[in-house]
Amino acid sequence: MGQVSAKSIEKAVQKIDSLSEEELDKVIESFATAQQDLVNYILQAGLEYENENYEPMQELISQFNLQEFMVAEIEAKDEDGEELSEETKTQLFIVSTAIIGLLNEASSK
């Protein structure tokens, strides 16, 4: 898979932001249902990588723009000025990286 451009990320975010909660739930459900094995693996990955050695995951992801976007979103404060806990940030980073890495690897085969 080629590098995902920052413009593509912005376009995807705009599309997601335009969806209602119900529409967003349907999109998430359709992707999760179609990729159940991948979803199960990713959920487990968050539990298995507690040693904080992220180097293998960073090598797996090979998507600089997506990783940069992901880190910025995880670190950002929400509309109320609240931040995620460090544990939640770590788990979200691990799971998101795993998703992108697995999709990247699968698309290159």
C-alpha positions in Angstrom: 0.0 0.0 0.0 1.3 3.4 -0.9 1.5 6.2 1.7 -1.8 7.7 2.6 -1.7 11.4 2.0 -2.6 14.0 4.6 -5.3 15.3 2.2 -6.9 11.8 2.1 -6.9 11.7 5.9 -8.6 15.2 6.0 -11.2 14.1 3.4 -12.0 10.9 5.4 -12.3 12.9 8.7 -14.7 15.4 7.0 -16.8 12.5 5.7 -17.0 10.8 9.2 -17.7 14.2 10.9 -20.7 14.7 8.5 -22.4 11.4 9.6 -25.0 11.2 12.3 -24.4 8.9 15.3 -26.8 6.3 13.7 -25.0 6.4 10.3 -21.6 6.2 12.1 -22.7 3.2 14.1 -23.8 1.4 10.9 -20.5 2.1 9.2 -18.5 0.8 12.2 -20.7 -2.2 12.5 -20.4 -3.1 8.8 -16.6 -2.8 8.9 -16.3 -4.8 12.2 -18.6 -7.5 10.9 -16.8 -7.9 7.6 -13.4 -8.1 9.4 -14.2 -10.0 12.6 -10.9 -11.9 12.7 -9.0 -8.6 12.3 -11.0 -6.9 15.0 -10.4 -9.7 17.4 -6.7 -9.7 16.8 -6.5 -5.9 17.2 -8.5 -6.0 20.5 -6.1 -8.6 21.8 -3.0 -6.7 20.6 -3.8 -3.9 23.1 -3.4 -6.4 25.9 -0.3 -8.1 24.6 2.0 -5.1 24.0 2.2 -3.7 27.5 6.0 -3.8 27.5 6.0 -0.5 25.7 8.4 -1.6 23.0 6.6 0.0 20.1 9.5 -0.3 17.6 8.1 -3.5 16.0 4.7 -1.9 15.6 6.2 1.3 14.1 8.1 -0.9 11.6 4.8 -2.7 10.8 2.8 0.5 10.2 5.0 2.1 7.6 2.4 4.9 7.3 4.0 8.1 8.6 1.1 10.5 7.8 -1.5 8.2 9.4 0.7 7.7 12.5 1.3 11.4 12.8 -2.4 12.1 12.5 -3.2 9.4 15.0 -0.8 10.7 17.6 -2.1 14.2 17.3 -5.7 13.0 17.7 -4.9 10.9 20.7 -3.0 13.7 22.4 -5.7 16.4 21.7 -8.1 17.7 24.2 -11.8 17.2 23.6 -14.4 19.9 23.3 -14.6 20.2 27.0 -10.8 20.5 27.4 -10.5 17.0 28.8 -7.6 14.6 27.8 -7.5 10.9 27.8 -5.7 9.1 30.6 -2.2 8.0 29.8 -3.3 4.4 30.0 -6.1 5.0 27.5 -3.7 7.0 25.2 -1.3 4.1 25.2 -4.0 1.5 24.5 -5.5 3.6 21.7 -2.1 4.1 20.1 -1.3 0.4 20.2 -4.7 -0.7 18.8 -4.7 2.0 16.1 -1.2 1.2 15.0 -2.0 -2.5 14.9 -5.1 -1.8 12.7 -3.1 0.4 10.2 -0.2 -2.0 10.2 -2.3 -5.0 9.5 -4.3 -3.3 6.8 -1.0 -2.0 5.3 0.5 -5.5 5.3 -2.7 -7.1 3.9 -3.0 -4.7 1.1 0.6 -5.3 -0.1 0.1 -9.0 -0.6 
